[in-house]
Amino acid sequence: MTKFIRREFQVDEPDKTTIVRHDAPAPRPQMPGGGILYIIGLPGSGKSAVAERLAHELGCPALTLPLDEPGEALERILAAGPAGSAVVEVPHKLLLGEAFRQRLQSTGRVLYLMASVEAMAERLAKTPEEQAKVRERLGRLRTSYEPLFMQTLHLMAPADAPLDEVLADVLERVRM
């Protein structure tokens, strides 16, 4: 469920006005890449599961960029041409390179699955005792990678809910 954030704006120039409407969605900017959707996020955010289910729903392949030679793999995906569509899972470590992030942005839509550290730790930890260590590691990763995710994304979806709810939300965002 979406919660609205109310903000107060102070206007230095009283003769100027800003209108914020909530009754009609704002027009979306044109996004690149026609049919390619890149999914980014930390381990445990649901990238693999969402990519697979989303690709099935959209009738296109689900792919994962490899850590070794990701540029070559990306070029093979892009060589499918403008009619080619795919849902591509992108490991978070690949986002360290600015040129690679810009390449993703310019060749497709980038969806960031944003999950809480607690939800990711619960998904990744094999035992309840292991959750504390996993939470600590994920907290450090989030601090490092969150700015990179924010610089790269076109779309963002909360990923704490069960998979069916996350998928429904992502489908809605992708189809807009």
C-alpha contacts under 8 A as a table, 3 or more apart, distances in Angstrom:
res1	aa1	res2	aa2	distance
11	V	14	P	6.26
11	V	16	K	7.51
13	E	16	K	5.65
14	P	17	T	7.56
21	R	24	A	6.58
22	H	25	P	6.90
31	M	34	G	7.74
31	M	108	G	7.44
31	M	109	R	6.36
31	M	154	H	7.63
32	P	105	Q	7.35
32	P	106	S	5.86
32	P	107	T	5.87
32	P	108	G	5.15
32	P	109	R	6.22
33	G	36	I	5.62
33	G	37	L	7.82
33	G	82	P	7.72
33	G	106	S	6.86
33	G	107	T	4.52
33	G	108	G	3.54
33	G	109	R	6.18
34	G	82	P	6.93
34	G	83	A	7.85
34	G	85	S	7.44
34	G	108	G	6.51
34	G	109	R	7.88
35	G	82	P	7.54
35	G	83	A	7.14
35	G	84	G	6.34
35	G	85	S	4.04
35	G	86	A	6.34
35	G	108	G	7.05
36	I	84	G	7.53
36	I	85	S	4.96
36	I	86	A	4.96
36	I	87	V	6.01
36	I	88	V	7.30
36	I	107	T	7.38
36	I	108	G	4.85
36	I	109	R	6.42
37	L	85	S	7.85
37	L	86	A	6.35
37	L	87	V	4.86
37	L	88	V	6.07
37	L	108	G	5.64
37	L	109	R	4.92
37	L	110	V	5.91
37	L	111	L	7.03
38	Y	87	V	5.98
38	Y	88	V	4.71
38	Y	89	E	5.90
38	Y	90	V	6.52
38	Y	104	L	7.33
38	Y	108	G	6.71
38	Y	109	R	6.08
38	Y	110	V	4.69
38	Y	111	L	6.02
39	I	47	K	6.25
39	I	51	A	7.06
39	I	87	V	7.29
39	I	88	V	6.06
39	I	89	E	4.91
39	I	90	V	5.90
39	I	110	V	5.96
39	I	111	L	4.87
39	I	112	Y	5.96
39	I	113	L	7.05
40	I	47	K	6.76
40	I	89	E	6.51
40	I	90	V	5.39
40	I	91	P	6.81
40	I	92	H	6.44
40	I	110	V	7.11
40	I	111	L	6.13
40	I	112	Y	4.85
40	I	113	L	6.25
40	I	149	F	7.22
41	G	45	S	6.00
41	G	47	K	6.64
41	G	90	V	7.93
41	G	91	P	7.55
41	G	92	H	6.12
41	G	112	Y	5.61
41	G	113	L	5.23
41	G	114	M	6.39
41	G	149	F	7.26
42	L	45	S	5.61
42	L	91	P	7.82
42	L	92	H	6.01
42	L	114	M	7.98
42	L	138	L	7.85
42	L	141	L	7.64
42	L	142	R	7.29
43	P	46	G	7.47
43	P	47	K	7.74
43	P	92	H	7.85
43	P	120	M	7.05
43	P	124	L	7.87
44	G	47	K	7.50
44	G	119	A	7.75
44	G	120	M	4.42
44	G	121	A	7.01
44	G	123	R	5.84
44	G	124	L	5.86
45	S	113	L	6.14
45	S	114	M	6.61
45	S	115	A	5.32
45	S	119	A	7.82
45	S	120	M	5.67
45	S	159	A	6.18
45	S	160	D	7.68
46	G	49	A	5.42
46	G	50	V	5.83
46	G	113	L	7.27
46	G	159	A	7.01
46	G	163	L	7.69
47	K	50	V	5.34
47	K	51	A	5.82
47	K	89	E	6.23
47	K	113	L	6.98
48	S	51	A	5.17
48	S	52	E	6.13
48	S	89	E	6.53
49	A	52	E	5.29
49	A	53	R	6.21
49	A	163	L	7.67
50	V	53	R	5.22
50	V	54	L	5.67
50	V	163	L	7.24
50	V	166	V	7.72
50	V	167	L	6.16
51	A	54	L	5.14
51	A	55	A	5.91
51	A	62	A	5.96
51	A	63	L	7.94
51	A	87	V	5.86
51	A	88	V	6.85
51	A	89	E	6.38
52	E	55	A	5.30
52	E	56	H	6.33
52	E	62	A	5.43
52	E	87	V	7.81
53	R	56	H	5.09
53	R	57	E	6.25
53	R	167	L	7.44
54	L	57	E	5.02
54	L	58	L	6.10
54	L	87	V	7.33
54	L	167	L	6.86
54	L	171	L	7.18
55	A	58	L	5.08
55	A	59	G	5.77
55	A	60	C	5.05
55	A	61	P	5.63
55	A	62	A	5.35
55	A	86	A	6.88
55	A	87	V	5.67
56	H	59	G	5.09
56	H	60	C	6.41
56	H	61	P	7.42
56	H	62	A	7.89
60	C	85	S	6.10
60	C	86	A	5.30
60	C	87	V	7.12
61	P	85	S	7.51
61	P	86	A	5.09
61	P	87	V	6.35
62	A	86	A	5.97
62	A	87	V	4.86
62	A	88	V	5.88
62	A	89	E	7.60
63	L	86	A	7.04
63	L	87	V	6.19
63	L	88	V	4.70
63	L	89	E	6.14
64	T	88	V	5.41
64	T	89	E	4.61
64	T	90	V	6.20
64	T	91	P	7.88
65	L	70	P	5.68
65	L	73	A	6.43
65	L	74	L	7.05
65	L	88	V	6.88
65	L	89	E	6.31
65	L	90	V	5.52
65	L	91	P	6.98
66	P	69	E	6.68
66	P	70	P	5.38
66	P	73	A	7.34
66	P	91	P	7.67
67	L	70	P	5.86
67	L	91	P	7.19
67	L	93	K	7.69
67	L	94	L	6.87
69	E	72	E	5.55
69	E	73	A	6.57
70	P	73	A	5.05
70	P	74	L	6.02
70	P	94	L	7.78
71	G	74	L	5.04
71	G	75	E	6.17
71	G	100	F	7.79
72	E	75	E	5.07
72	E	76	R	6.35
73	A	76	R	5.16
73	A	77	I	6.43
74	L	77	I	5.09
74	L	78	L	6.19
75	E	78	L	5.00
75	E	79	A	5.96
76	R	79	A	5.03
76	R	80	A	6.97
77	I	80	A	5.76
78	L	81	G	5.97
78	L	82	P	7.88
78	L	84	G	7.68
78	L	107	T	7.78
80	A	83	A	7.27
80	A	84	G	5.13
81	G	84	G	5.40
82	P	85	S	7.84
90	V	94	L	7.05
91	P	94	L	5.83
91	P	95	L	7.74
92	H	95	L	5.65
92	H	96	L	7.92
92	H	145	Y	7.53
93	K	96	L	5.98
94	L	97	G	6.65
94	L	100	F	7.37
95	L	98	E	7.08
95	L	100	F	6.64
95	L	101	R	5.71
95	L	148	L	6.58
95	L	149	F	7.70
96	L	100	F	7.96
96	L	101	R	7.84
96	L	148	L	7.34
97	G	100	F	5.29
97	G	101	R	6.39
98	E	101	R	5.07
98	E	102	Q	6.20
99	A	102	Q	5.12
99	A	103	R	6.13
100	F	103	R	4.96
100	F	104	L	6.33
101	R	104	L	5.20
101	R	105	Q	6.32
101	R	152	T	5.89
102	Q	105	Q	5.02
102	Q	106	S	6.15
102	Q	152	T	7.22
103	R	106	S	5.25
103	R	107	T	6.15
104	L	107	T	5.38
104	L	108	G	6.05
104	L	109	R	7.61
104	L	110	V	7.03
104	L	152	T	7.71
105	Q	108	G	5.87
105	Q	109	R	6.41
105	Q	110	V	6.42
105	Q	152	T	6.34
105	Q	153	L	7.38
105	Q	154	H	7.62
109	R	153	L	7.64
109	R	154	H	5.96
109	R	155	L	7.47
110	V	152	T	6.85
110	V	153	L	4.88
110	V	154	H	5.13
110	V	155	L	6.18
111	L	153	L	5.75
111	L	154	H	6.13
111	L	155	L	4.65
111	L	156	M	5.41
111	L	157	A	7.24
112	Y	149	F	6.65
112	Y	153	L	5.93
112	Y	154	H	7.93
112	Y	155	L	6.27
112	Y	156	M	4.67
112	Y	157	A	6.30
113	L	156	M	6.08
113	L	157	A	5.18
113	L	158	P	5.96
113	L	159	A	5.58
114	M	156	M	6.91
114	M	157	A	6.07
114	M	158	P	4.95
114	M	159	A	5.42
114	M	160	D	7.74
115	A	119	A	6.46
115	A	120	M	6.52
115	A	158	P	5.94
115	A	159	A	4.61
115	A	160	D	5.06
116	S	119	A	5.28
116	S	120	M	6.33
116	S	159	A	7.79
116	S	160	D	6.37
117	V	120	M	5.21
117	V	121	A	6.01
117	V	135	R	5.92
117	V	138	L	6.07
117	V	139	G	6.21
117	V	142	R	7.90
118	E	121	A	5.16
118	E	122	E	6.14
118	E	135	R	6.37
119	A	122	E	5.14
119	A	123	R	6.36
119	A	160	D	5.81
120	M	123	R	5.13
120	M	124	L	6.16
120	M	135	R	7.82
120	M	138	L	7.81
120	M	160	D	7.95
121	A	124	L	5.10
121	A	125	A	5.66
121	A	131	Q	5.62
121	A	132	A	7.90
121	A	134	V	5.48
121	A	135	R	5.28
121	A	138	L	7.34
122	E	125	A	5.65
122	E	128	P	7.99
122	E	131	Q	6.44
124	L	131	Q	7.97
124	L	134	V	7.48
125	A	128	P	6.91
125	A	130	E	5.61
125	A	131	Q	5.22
125	A	134	V	6.50
126	K	130	E	6.66
126	K	131	Q	7.85
127	T	130	E	5.27
127	T	131	Q	6.76
128	P	131	Q	5.30
128	P	132	A	7.91
129	E	132	A	6.64
130	E	133	K	5.62
130	E	134	V	6.37
131	Q	134	V	5.03
131	Q	135	R	5.90
132	A	135	R	5.10
132	A	136	E	6.26
133	K	136	E	5.16
133	K	137	R	6.29
134	V	137	R	5.13
134	V	138	L	6.04
135	R	138	L	5.10
135	R	139	G	5.95
136	E	139	G	5.09
136	E	140	R	6.47
137	R	140	R	5.31
137	R	141	L	6.31
138	L	141	L	4.89
138	L	142	R	5.95
139	G	142	R	5.13
139	G	143	T	6.29
140	R	143	T	5.19
140	R	144	S	6.39
141	L	144	S	5.12
141	L	145	Y	5.95
142	R	145	Y	5.19
142	R	146	E	5.32
143	T	146	E	5.85
143	T	147	P	7.80
144	S	147	P	7.08
144	S	148	L	7.92
145	Y	148	L	5.17
145	Y	149	F	6.24
146	E	149	F	5.07
146	E	150	M	6.20
147	P	150	M	5.10
147	P	151	Q	6.17
148	L	151	Q	5.07
148	L	152	T	6.22
149	F	152	T	5.19
149	F	153	L	6.01
150	M	153	L	5.62
153	L	156	M	6.85
155	L	173	R	7.42
157	A	166	V	7.59
157	A	169	D	7.06
157	A	170	V	6.32
157	A	173	R	7.93
158	P	161	A	7.66
158	P	166	V	7.11
159	A	162	P	7.91
159	A	163	L	7.98
159	A	166	V	5.70
160	D	166	V	7.67
161	A	165	E	6.04
161	A	166	V	5.96
162	P	165	E	5.55
162	P	166	V	6.34
163	L	166	V	5.06
163	L	167	L	5.95
164	D	167	L	5.12
164	D	168	A	6.18
165	E	168	A	5.15
165	E	169	D	6.24
166	V	169	D	5.15
166	V	170	V	6.10
167	L	170	V	5.03
167	L	171	L	6.01
168	A	171	L	5.18
168	A	172	E	6.28
169	D	172	E	5.19
169	D	173	R	6.35
170	V	173	R	5.07
170	V	174	V	6.02
171	L	174	V	5.14
171	L	175	R	6.00
172	E	175	R	5.38
172	E	176	M	6.34
173	R	176	M	5.49
